Amino acid sequence: MSSLPRTLLPALSSPPGDRLEVVSAWDDVTPYQSWRPQILVPATFRPPTAARVFAVVNQKGGAGKTTTTVELAAAWAAAGFRVRVIDADDQEAALSVWLLPQFPQGAPQRSLRSVFFDECTLLEATYPTLFENIDIVPSGLDLKRVEYDRPIGAEQALATALRKEAEQDGGRSPYDVTLIDGAPSLGLVTVAALTAGDQVLVPLAVGGLDLKAMASLDRTITSVQEKTNPKLDVGAVFLTAWDKSGFARQLAAKVSEDYPDAPVFPIRRSVRAAEAPITERPVRLHAPESTAAGDYGQAADVLMPARAAA
């Protein structure tokens, strides 16, 4: 393994005025000009009590999938969870370029593609990052081979790898939480991610095109539920690049109507957050005072409270 020291991710200490109000129903009376973003947590929501696999998916690029994956991972790692992120996106500027895997010197470099083609186990393709409590299964352009060659059982490959790993570790995952960062498409690898997931986390940029893209994602989720993963449901929606507007408010109301049991998290627009991938550090470390770091921190604590850490 790499001899480089791992950075401990910090807790946040944002002023109370920067924290978002948590409500169980939207305020639909106050004019939007005076409305503050609110976190919607339905009365029916219950945080998980066991290890969890989240698939972070939206077929449209620019929705904030990778940022959502990194910031939730950083927040849970800071809270003491052991976190694994899986890069299921074959783009060069995706998760593996942000959270650099630390490969052992002189050993073969495995990846998610290796798992799909039965060249190694999921754990053998998992490497430490430079951040305490976060490990990564990396990917690169060669992940496209899964779409072209379509190995037998590809839709079930990730689910099978996770199940075998748990069996070898006494019946439970060696990680408290696994986050799968999906590609901006609904191809074979994304279907495999949804088949492996307990829940889908949907980042949705505040814009009309992203809302239209949700129809295709809904159809894919329904198909996966019917064919390969009946337990799958939508665990949360993240309204990324949130700015105060009438449309933002309408969008929040629409997604809460479509997914009545899922929390909805506004993530306020932040220039500092957009800089973080260049620094190869999570926003929580690069700009801990930013609204985006705080908003993702609140979301992580709602979805999996720190007291549940192993």
Beta strands, then each sheet from edge to edge (+ up, - down):
strand 1: 21-23
strand 2: 38-40
strand 3: 52-56
strand 4: 83-88
strand 5: 127-128
strand 6: 134-137
strand 7: 177-182
strand 8: 199-205
strand 9: 233-242
strand 10: 264-268
sheet 1: 1+ 2+
sheet 2: 5+ 6- 4- 7- 3- 8- 9- 10-
end
